[in-house]
Amino acid sequence: MGHWPTFLLSFLRGFGPFLTGSSARLEFRLLPFWQATIQVLGGVLVEAKISQIIEDAITELGFGLVRVQFSGGQTGRNQLQIMAEPKEDREMTVEDCQMLSRHISTLLDVDDPIAAAYVLEVSSPGIDRPLTRIEHFARFNGELAKITLCMMLDGRRRFQGRLTGLSEDGKIGLETSFGRFEFAFDDIESARIDPSEIIERRS
């Protein structure tokens, strides 16, 4: 089923190093000696562009890219979150996050895909990990999950239940308390693991 610890490494201009932690999450913030600027392409477009720039390099380093998320705006701090995990059957470490951050920041400095100051954050998925690729739904078959659709289905967009893998035609199965559903991957707005059973198994 994979590993579940979360590590998060942030580079934020103007802060010294400090460490906070909890049972579910460790967070590390370090002071960088650089400040990246990029041209904001907007929403999903900038995330797709960044994925194109960094995914091959992340793969060559032995990791899989889970998610690229850019957030912020005129009234808040711009934040670029890169979520990755080792391809090997092992846990993500703080050293992994540091190494990925160095490589990613170098690539983004060269290609310049956004044009505003931002925080680069590299993290592992954690126990409530997002499911962003169709293979994730097969990999975590049998786990509880929460799925939000792009459009209403039977009067609702949000579904919670147990993943039942992929059908022959590539649809994602979910067994809920009110019946079994199948969703096309392109119809899913967001999905993530429901960690309630994982937490129980650990206790």
N, C-alpha and C positions, 0 to 999 in steps of 0.2 A: 504493500500500500504506500510505501514511501516514508520519508521522515518528516517530522512536524515542527521542530524548533524554529523560531523566528529570529533572525538577526537583521538589524537595520543600521546602515551606516549613512550618515548625512554629512554633506559638505556645505557649510553655511558661512558666508563671509561675515566676520565681525564677532565670532564666538570662539572662546577657547574650548579645549577638550573637556567634556564631562560625560559621565556614564550614569544612566538610569536603568533600572531593571524591575521586572515583575515575573510571576510564575509563567506567564504566557509570552513575554516579549522582552528582549534586551534591546536597548537603543544606544547607539554610539554617535556622538557629534564631535567632529574634529575641525580645527581651523585650517582651511586650505590657503595656499599662497598664490592662488589664481582666481580669476573671476571670468566665467564664460559668458559670452553674449551670443544670442542667436535670433533669427528672424521668426517671429511667431506666425506660423502658417494657419493656425486656428484648429482647435478641437482634435478630431480624429485624424485629420490630415497631418498634423505635426507628429502625432504618435506613430503613424504609419511610416513617415519619412525617417524618424529616428530608429524605428525597428529595422528598416532597410540598411541603415548605416552601421548598426552595432551587432545585428544578429549573427552574421558569419563569424565575426571575431569572438563573440561569446561562445559559439559552438566550438571553435578551434581551441579555446581554453578549457573545454571539457564541461561546459554548462549548457543548460537549456534556458532560453528566454521565455518567461512565463507571461509578463505583462509590461507594457510601457504606458505610463499614465502621466499626462501633463495637466497641471491644474494651477489656478491662480488668476490674476487679472489686475485691473487698475487699482483696486482697493485692497488687494492682499498680496502675499508673497508668492511669486511663481515657484512652482515645485515640479521637478521632473523625477518621477519614481521609476526605477528599473527593478523589476522583480525577476530573479533568476534562481536556478537550483542546479546542483551537480547532476551530471548524467550518470555518474557512478552511484552505487547503492551506499551512500554515506550521508552524513549530516553536513549542512552548510555551516561554515565557520566564519568568525569575524575576519580572519585573514583572507578568506575567499572574497568577502565583501570589499575589503581594502584593495585587493588586487584587481577586481573587476572595476572598481571606481576609477583607479588610475588609467586603465585601458580605455574605458568608456569616455572619460573626460578628455583624453588625448584625441580620440576619434571625433568627438563633437567640436573640439577646438578647431580641427582641420576642416570639417564639413560645414560648420556653422548653420544648423537648421532652425534656430530661434533668435530673436533680436532684443532680448531683455535680460536683466540679471535674474538668476534663478538658483534654486537649491537642487543639487544632484543628490539623490537618495537611492542607495542600492540595498535591497533587502531580499530575504528568502521568503517563501510563501506563508509559512506558519500553518497552524492546524485548521484555520478557517480559510484556507487558500482559495483563490479564485480559479475557476475552470475556464480557461480562455481558448483552448484548442479542442477539437473534436476528440483527439486521442486521450485527453484528460478524462473524458466521461467513460471511456472504456477502462482506463487505468484504475479509476476509483469506483468501479462497479461494486455495488453492495454497500457503499457508504451513504449516509444521509446527506442531502444537498438541498439548497435553496436556489430556485430558478426564477428569473423575471423575464417575461417575454416582451418583445417589441410591441405586440398588439394583443388585444383581449382574446381569450379563448374560454368559451363557456362562462363568460361573465367575469373573468379574472385574468390578471397578468402575473400574479405571484403564486408559485407552487412550491410546496415543501414535501419531500418524501425520500424514498430510497432509490438510488440509481440502479437500473437493471441492464446496463450495457447498451450496446448499439444493435439495432435491427439489421436485417440483410440489406435494406436500402439506406442504411446510414443514419437512421433516426435515433434520437436519444430517448431511452425509456426511463420513466419515473413512476414508481408505485407510491401513491398518496393514500391518505385516509379516506378519500372519496373517489378512488378508482385509479386505474393505470392510464398514463398518458404517454404519447410519443411526440417529440418536438424535432423539427428540422433545426440543424445547428444555426442556420442563418436567421431563424426566427427568435433566437435567444438574445436578449439585451445584455444580461449579466447572469452569472451563476457562480456559486461558491459552495464549499463543503460546510455542512452544519456540524460543528465539532462536538455536540453534546455527548454522543456515544464514545468518541475518542477520549474525552475528558473522563468519562465513567470508567473506561478500560484502564486508564492510568491510575485511578484512585484505588 
